[in-house]
Amino acid sequence: MKQQFGLKTEVSSIRKLLINFLTSNTGGVINFKKDVIKHIDHNAKDFEFEIYCLVSVEAEKQIGTLKNIKYCRGLDIPKSFIKKILFYERKLEGLVKIHNIDIVLNFGDIPANVSAKQIFYFDWPYAVYDDFKIWSRLRFQDLGSKLVKRLYFKLTNDRLEHYVVQTNTMKKRLSAKIKNRPISVIDVGFNEEESKKTNCSVIDTPKSLKPTLIYPTIMYAHKNVEILLSVAKLLKAQNFEATFELTFSENSGKKESRFIKSVKKHGLSDYFSFLGRLSRNSLVQKVKSSTAIIMPTLIETYGLPYLEAQLFEKVMFTSDRDFAREICGDSAIYFDPNNAADIAEKIVENILSESRMSKHIMATNVERAKRVSWTESTRRFLETATLV
């Protein structure tokens, strides 16, 4: 209680929290946003926060009505580098002042210039991986923009009160880049309803059918999709039949269109199926009906297909890298993502062997038991916000 001019007035203990999710909706991001916001909304009743959320119109339609969170409207996703700078340097602070925000939970691209305390959700692997082989794959324009973003990220680190990362691997790597900032590890949650519906057999592919390996992705440089062209050539040379299912089409972009033309040019159409962008339900069904998931990625902060492999009891074929090892443990079959022969060899040796695949499925269930639900994961976000 506080006395002023002879009157007693209540001092509110409720702080205002703004969740910034005004980011791209490509890939699995839209489902990630939906899961995070929906479950924060569910948990909000247990915390003394008045919560606001900034998302795109498209994301708001996907998320739907919320009970405990108010939408902020009127701003568009900043797509160009200049628009991003303007948004994070000026526009976001405008919202902070309008709503008297105390804390910003920033899922955005870079730390914002805001007067409120700021928690930053770090999920940009280029900031912590310096491997020349990765950076050399970038086009000159992409290379320049990422180097500028890295520098900008370093210069704006002092704006933050707290970092959130998804794994201990990322905490270790980020700690080597930044100093004097607390870092919390909060695992990516899984969808509890999808988990309850999951009932996959060990190997769904009949012996008479070609094994299928699905890769939910688009053609970002670090996703290393191009290596699958060389892998397919090697499989064809061995008369080993398999199909790589990729979640893009010729209409997805110039890079995707060029890749599909290369597949046709080299006579490898029988080794690829281009699914286009799928709804969440369609993707789940495709994953469930696949023999395995493949992910020859070069860098990740997490990689949602790793979680999906565990959720839907699928063997993961993936890169032998630190980010993958922490999440997948013994459940994955690892290969050198820069070596097409190694990838092809791992597929041929394992994918039709019921005993080997079953062994990895058992390990997948062990790793799955370590995961947390979105209810628990988002509760940790709110607990972190109470600390700043």
Secondary structure as GFF3:
##gff-version 3
##sequence-region A 1 388
A	DSSP	beta_strand	2	4	.	.	.	ID=ss1
A	DSSP	beta_strand	7	9	.	.	.	ID=ss2
A	DSSP	beta_strand	15	20	.	.	.	ID=ss3
A	DSSP	alpha_helix	29	43	.	.	.	ID=ss4
A	DSSP	three_ten_helix	44	46	.	.	.	ID=ss5
A	DSSP	beta_strand	49	54	.	.	.	ID=ss6
A	DSSP	alpha_helix	57	63	.	.	.	ID=ss7
A	DSSP	beta_strand	69	72	.	.	.	ID=ss8
A	DSSP	alpha_helix	81	86	.	.	.	ID=ss9
A	DSSP	pi_helix	87	91	.	.	.	ID=ss10
A	DSSP	alpha_helix	92	99	.	.	.	ID=ss11
A	DSSP	beta_strand	103	106	.	.	.	ID=ss12
A	DSSP	beta_strand	117	121	.	.	.	ID=ss13
A	DSSP	three_ten_helix	125	127	.	.	.	ID=ss14
A	DSSP	alpha_helix	132	135	.	.	.	ID=ss15
A	DSSP	alpha_helix	140	155	.	.	.	ID=ss16
A	DSSP	three_ten_helix	157	159	.	.	.	ID=ss17
A	DSSP	beta_strand	162	165	.	.	.	ID=ss18
A	DSSP	alpha_helix	168	177	.	.	.	ID=ss19
A	DSSP	beta_strand	183	185	.	.	.	ID=ss20
A	DSSP	beta_strand	189	190	.	.	.	ID=ss21
A	DSSP	alpha_helix	192	197	.	.	.	ID=ss22
A	DSSP	beta_strand	212	215	.	.	.	ID=ss23
A	DSSP	three_ten_helix	221	223	.	.	.	ID=ss24
A	DSSP	alpha_helix	227	237	.	.	.	ID=ss25
A	DSSP	beta_strand	243	246	.	.	.	ID=ss26
A	DSSP	three_ten_helix	250	252	.	.	.	ID=ss27
A	DSSP	alpha_helix	254	265	.	.	.	ID=ss28
A	DSSP	three_ten_helix	269	271	.	.	.	ID=ss29
A	DSSP	beta_strand	272	274	.	.	.	ID=ss30
A	DSSP	alpha_helix	280	289	.	.	.	ID=ss31
A	DSSP	beta_strand	292	295	.	.	.	ID=ss32
A	DSSP	alpha_helix	304	311	.	.	.	ID=ss33
A	DSSP	beta_strand	315	319	.	.	.	ID=ss34
A	DSSP	alpha_helix	322	328	.	.	.	ID=ss35
A	DSSP	three_ten_helix	329	331	.	.	.	ID=ss36
A	DSSP	beta_strand	332	335	.	.	.	ID=ss37
A	DSSP	alpha_helix	340	350	.	.	.	ID=ss38
A	DSSP	alpha_helix	354	368	.	.	.	ID=ss39
A	DSSP	beta_strand	372	373	.	.	.	ID=ss40
A	DSSP	alpha_helix	374	387	.	.	.	ID=ss41
###
